[in-house]
């Protein structure tokens, strides 16, 4: 099931999993104020996503956006990659539910590594602030990028870590 919290807590939980080594090194750099990676995300314009290649087949999608209202969101999961979603600045809500409890609304799209699910009212809600990260595995249906309190930009990176 999903792992979430500040970087140190997530690092402790994933310490024995070599698949996440490059991702966690990158995340530590991105969250370090004054680092080039942190500054790079700070320069991204709203609505833009930049891809950064990492080692071991992992890559990051650095992005800036206005979180959406709950009715505009959707549940998704991935089969080839785990998502490491990192809030660099701003805040958002994310919802998570085991895919066995969700109903597929759009079957697996291999080219996008994406399955979409019908909405549910019983998912767990994560309140994510700057410095928080959530790791979603293939069994974790998740709805990220939701407005929490006030409107405002979110600066975020999503690291895609191969799980196969």
SERO-4910 file (N, C-alpha, C, O; in steps of 0.05 Angstrom, whole numbers):
BEGIN
 pado doro    nc1    nc2    nc3   cac1   cac2   cac3    cc1    cc2    cc3    oc1    oc2    oc3
  Unk    A     17    -24      0      0      0      0     17     25      0     41     23      5
  Unk    A      6     47     -6     20     73     -8     37     79     17     30     71     39
  Unk    A     58     94     12     75    104     33     75    134     30     76    145      8
  Unk    A     73    149     52     72    178     50     84    191     75     85    178     96
  Unk    A     93    216     72    103    231     95    127    247     86    132    251     62
  Unk    A    142    258    106    166    273     99    187    254     88    186    230     91
  Unk    A    207    266     74    228    250     61    241    230     79    244    207     72
  Unk    A    249    238    103    264    220    121    247    195    128    258    173    128
  Unk    A    222    198    132    204    176    138    202    157    115    204    132    118
  Unk    A    199    168     91    196    151     67    223    138     61    223    114     53
  Unk    A    245    152     64    271    140     60    275    115     78    285     95     70
  Unk    A    267    118    103    269     95    122    253     71    113    261     48    115
  Unk    A    229     76    102    212     54     94    221     41     68    216     17     63
  Unk    A    235     56     51    245     45     25    275     39     25    286     32      4
  Unk    A    288     40     48    317     37     49    327     12     37    349     12     25
  Unk    A    313    -10     39    322    -36     28    314    -41     -1    321    -62    -11
  Unk    A    301    -22    -14    292    -27    -41    309    -11    -61    305     14    -64
  Unk    A    327    -24    -74    347    -11    -92    333      3   -115    345     21   -127
  Unk    A    309     -6   -122    295      7   -145    290     37   -140    288     53   -159
  Unk    A    289     45   -114    282     73   -107    307     90   -101    304    113    -94
  Unk    A    331     79   -103    355     93    -96    358    119   -111    362    140    -99
  Unk    A    357    118   -138    361    142   -154    338    162   -149    344    186   -148
  Unk    A    314    153   -146    291    170   -141    295    185   -114    290    210   -113
  Unk    A    303    172    -94    306    185    -68    329    204    -67    328    225    -53
  Unk    A    350    198    -81    373    217    -83    364    242    -98    370    265    -89
  Unk    A    349    239   -120    338    262   -135    319    278   -117    321    302   -117
  Unk    A    301    265   -103    281    278    -86    296    295    -65    288    318    -59
  Unk    A    316    284    -52    331    299    -32    343    324    -44    343    345    -31
  Unk    A    353    322    -68    364    346    -82    342    366    -88    346    390    -83
  Unk    A    320    357    -99    298    375   -106    287    390    -81    280    413    -83
  Unk    A    287    377    -58    276    389    -34    296    407    -20    289    420      0
  Unk    A    321    406    -28    342    422    -16    341    451    -27    349    456    -49
  Unk    A    332    470    -10    331    498    -18    359    506    -27    379    501    -13
  Unk    A    361    520    -49    387    529    -59    399    510    -79    419    518    -93
  Unk    A    389    485    -82    401    467   -101    392    475   -129    372    489   -133
  Unk    A    407    466   -149    400    472   -177    373    459   -184    356    471   -198
  Unk    A    368    435   -174    342    421   -180    319    437   -168    298    440   -181
  Unk    A    322    447   -144    301    463   -131    296    488   -147    273    496   -151
  Unk    A    317    501   -155    315    526   -170    302    521   -197    286    537   -207
  Unk    A    309    498   -210    298    491   -236    268    489   -235    254    500   -252
  Unk    A    257    476   -214    228    473   -211    216    501   -205    194    506   -214
  Unk    A    231    517   -191    221    544   -185    219    562   -210    204    581   -209
  Unk    A    233    555   -231    232    571   -256    211    561   -276    205    574   -296
  Unk    A    199    538   -271    179    527   -290    154    544   -289    144    551   -268
  Unk    A    144    550   -313    119    565   -315     95    548   -309     95    524   -313
  Unk    A     74    561   -300     48    546   -295     39    532   -320     39    544   -342
  Unk    A     30    508   -317     20    492   -339     41    477   -354     35    463   -374
  Unk    A     66    479   -346     88    466   -360     98    441   -344     98    442   -320
  Unk    A    105    420   -359    117    396   -347    143    391   -362    144    391   -386
  Unk    A    165    387   -346    191    381   -357    199    353   -349    195    346   -325
  Unk    A    211    338   -367    220    311   -361    250    311   -355    266    323   -370
  Unk    A    258    297   -333    286    294   -325    292    264   -324    279    250   -309
  Unk    A    312    255   -339    320    227   -338    337    221   -314    355    237   -307
  Unk    A    331    199   -301    347    190   -278    359    163   -285    354    153   -307
  Unk    A    374    151   -267    386    125   -273    366    102   -268    346    106   -255
  Unk    A    373     79   -278    357     55   -273    330     54   -286    312     40   -278
  Unk    A    326     70   -307    300     71   -321    280     90   -308    258     92   -318
  Unk    A    287    103   -287    269    122   -274    271    149   -287    291    156   -300
  Unk    A    250    164   -285    250    192   -295    231    208   -278    213    198   -264
  Unk    A    235    235   -279    218    253   -264    203    272   -282    214    280   -303
  Unk    A    179    278   -275    162    298   -289    159    322   -270    143    321   -251
  Unk    A    175    343   -275    174    367   -259    151    384   -270    150    389   -294
  Unk    A    134    394   -253    110    407   -263    100    429   -244    105    429   -220
  Unk    A     85    448   -255     73    470   -240     44    472   -250     39    474   -274
  Unk    A     25    473   -231     -3    474   -239    -20    485   -216    -11    486   -193
  Unk    A    -44    492   -223    -65    499   -204    -80    473   -197    -90    460   -216
  Unk    A    -81    465   -172    -96    441   -165   -125    443   -174   -137    465   -175
  Unk    A   -137    420   -181   -164    420   -192   -184    415   -169   -177    405   -148
  Unk    A   -209    422   -175   -230    416   -157   -236    386   -157   -231    373   -178
  Unk    A   -246    375   -136   -251    346   -133   -267    335   -156   -260    313   -166
  Unk    A   -289    347   -165   -304    336   -188   -288    333   -214   -296    318   -232
  Unk    A   -267    348   -216   -250    347   -241   -228    326   -239   -214    322   -259
  Unk    A   -225    313   -216   -204    293   -213   -213    265   -222   -237    261   -228
  Unk    A   -195    246   -222   -201    219   -228   -181    200   -215   -158    208   -210
  Unk    A   -189    176   -209   -171    156   -198   -156    142   -220   -167    137   -242
  Unk    A   -131    137   -215   -114    124   -235    -95    105   -221    -91    106   -197
  Unk    A    -83     87   -236    -61     71   -226    -43     64   -250    -50     70   -273
  Unk    A    -20     53   -244      0     47   -265     10     19   -260     11      9   -238
  Unk    A     18      5   -281     28    -22   -279     58    -24   -281     70    -41   -268
  Unk    A     71     -7   -297    100     -9   -302    116      7   -282    139      1   -277
  Unk    A    104     28   -271    119     47   -254    104     52   -227     79     51   -226
  Unk    A    120     56   -207    109     68   -182    113     98   -184    132    107   -196
  Unk    A     94    113   -173     96    142   -172    107    150   -146     98    142   -124
  Unk    A    128    168   -147    137    182   -123    129    211   -127    143    225   -142
  Unk    A    108    219   -115     97    246   -119    107    264    -96    103    258    -73
  Unk    A    120    286   -104    134    303    -85    124    332    -87    126    344   -109
  Unk    A    114    343    -65    106    371    -65    130    388    -58    141    386    -36
  Unk    A    139    404    -77    162    422    -73    152    448    -61    165    459    -43
  Unk    A    130    459    -71    118    483    -60     88    482    -64     78    471    -84
  Unk    A     73    493    -45     44    493    -47     33    470    -30     46    458    -14
  Unk    A      8    464    -36     -6    443    -21    -28    431    -39    -39    445    -56
  Unk    A    -35    406    -34    -57    393    -48    -67    370    -32    -54    360    -13
  Unk    A    -90    360    -40   -101    335    -29    -95    313    -50    -95    318    -74
  Unk    A    -91    289    -39    -90    265    -56   -108    245    -42   -110    244    -18
  Unk    A   -121    229    -59   -137    207    -48   -125    181    -57   -114    180    -79
  Unk    A   -129    160    -41   -117    134    -48   -136    112    -39   -149    113    -18
  Unk    A   -138     91    -56   -155     67    -50   -143     44    -65   -133     46    -87
  Unk    A   -144     21    -53   -134     -4    -66   -150     -9    -91   -175     -6    -91
  Unk    A   -136    -16   -113   -150    -19   -138   -171    -42   -137   -189    -42   -154
  Unk    A   -167    -61   -119   -187    -83   -117   -214    -73   -108   -234    -87   -110
  Unk    A   -215    -49    -97   -240    -37    -88   -251    -16   -107   -271     -3   -101
  Unk    A   -238    -13   -130   -247      7   -150   -257     -8   -175   -251    -31   -180
  Unk    A   -273      7   -190   -284     -4   -215   -270     10   -238   -270     35   -240
  Unk    A   -259     -6   -257   -245      5   -280   -265     20   -298   -286     10   -305
  Unk    A   -258     45   -305   -274     60   -323   -260     63   -350   -274     68   -370
  Unk    A   -234     60   -351   -219     61   -376   -196     40   -373   -178     44   -356
  Unk    A   -197     19   -389   -177     -2   -387   -149      8   -391   -144     30   -400
  Unk    A   -130    -10   -384   -101     -3   -385    -93      7   -413    -99     -6   -433
  Unk    A    -80     29   -413    -68     41   -437    -38     38   -435    -25     53   -421
  Unk    A    -27     19   -449      2     12   -446     19     36   -453     39     41   -439
  Unk    A     12     51   -473     30     74   -482     31     96   -460     51    110   -459
  Unk    A     11     98   -444     10    118   -422     14    105   -395     15    119   -375
  Unk    A     16     79   -394     18     64   -368     -4     74   -349      2     83   -327
  Unk    A    -29     72   -358    -50     84   -343    -76     67   -344    -84     58   -365
  Unk    A    -88     64   -320   -115     54   -317   -130     75   -303   -121     87   -283
  Unk    A   -155     81   -312   -172    100   -298   -195     85   -285   -204     64   -295
  Unk    A   -205     96   -263   -226     83   -247   -249    102   -242   -246    126   -242
  Unk    A   -272     90   -237   -295    106   -229   -291    118   -202   -274    108   -186
  Unk    A   -305    138   -196   -301    152   -170   -311    135   -147   -327    116   -151
  Unk    A   -301    140   -124   -310    128    -99   -310    149    -77   -295    168    -78
  Unk    A   -328    145    -59   -330    165    -36   -316    155    -11   -318    168      9
  Unk    A   -303    132    -13   -291    120     12   -261    119     12   -249    104     28
  Unk    A   -248    133     -6   -218    132     -7   -207    148     16   -220    165     28
  Unk    A   -182    141     23   -168    156     44   -157    181     32   -150    182      8
  Unk    A   -156    202     48   -148    229     39   -121    236     52   -118    234     76
  Unk    A   -102    245     35    -76    254     44    -75    284     41    -81    294     19
  Unk    A    -67    298     61    -63    327     60    -33    332     57    -18    328     75
  Unk    A    -25    341     33      3    342     26     12    371     25     -1    388     12
  Unk    A     35    377     39     46    403     39     75    402     28     85    380     23
  Unk    A     87    425     25    115    426     15    132    408     32    132    409     56
  Unk    A    148    391     18    166    373     32    154    345     36    168    326     44
  Unk    A    128    342     31    115    315     33    118    300      7    118    312    -14
  Unk    A    119    273     10    118    257    -14    100    232     -9     97    224     14
  Unk    A     89    222    -30     73    198    -29     83    179    -51     88    187    -74
  Unk    A     85    154    -44     94    133    -62     69    115    -68     58    103    -49
  Unk    A     61    114    -93     38     98   -101     48     75   -118     62     79   -138
  Unk    A     42     51   -110     50     26   -124     27     18   -143      6     30   -142
  Unk    A     31     -2   -160     11    -10   -179    -17    -17   -166    -37    -14   -179
  Unk    A    -17    -25   -141    -43    -32   -128    -57     -8   -116    -78    -10   -105
  Unk    A    -44     15   -118    -55     39   -106    -69     57   -126    -56     71   -142
  Unk    A    -95     56   -126   -110     75   -142   -108    102   -129   -112    104   -105
  Unk    A   -101    123   -144    -96    149   -131   -108    171   -148   -108    170   -173
  Unk    A   -117    192   -134   -127    216   -147   -111    240   -135   -118    250   -114
  Unk    A    -90    248   -149    -74    270   -139    -83    297   -150   -103    299   -164
  Unk    A    -69    318   -142    -72    345   -154    -98    358   -148   -109    373   -164
  Unk    A   -109    353   -124   -135    364   -116   -131    389    -98   -113    389    -81
  Unk    A   -148    409   -102   -146    433    -86   -153    426    -57   -172    411    -52
  Unk    A   -137    437    -39   -141    432    -10   -156    455      2   -180    452     10
  Unk    A   -143    477      5   -156    500     19   -159    523     -1   -181    526    -13
  Unk    A   -139    538     -6   -141    561    -24   -129    554    -51   -112    536    -53
  Unk    A   -137    569    -71   -125    566    -97    -96    576    -96    -91    594    -80
  Unk    A    -79    564   -111    -51    572   -112    -35    551   -127    -43    528   -128
  Unk    A    -13    559   -138      3    541   -154     16    520   -136     24    525   -113
  Unk    A     19    496   -148     34    474   -136     59    469   -154     56    467   -178
  Unk    A     82    468   -141    106    460   -155    112    431   -145    115    427   -121
  Unk    A    114    413   -164    114    385   -157    132    369   -176    135    378   -199
  Unk    A    142    347   -167    155    329   -185    144    301   -180    139    293   -157
  Unk    A    140    286   -202    130    259   -200    152    241   -212    157    242   -236
  Unk    A    164    225   -195    185    207   -204    172    180   -211    158    168   -194
  Unk    A    177    171   -235    167    145   -244    189    124   -241    210    126   -253
  Unk    A    184    105   -223    204     84   -216    195     58   -227    173     48   -220
  Unk    A    211     45   -245    202     19   -256    199     -2   -234    216     -4   -216
  Unk    A    177    -17   -235    172    -37   -214    175    -65   -225    174    -84   -209
  Unk    A    178    -68   -251    179    -95   -263    206   -108   -262    209   -131   -271
***
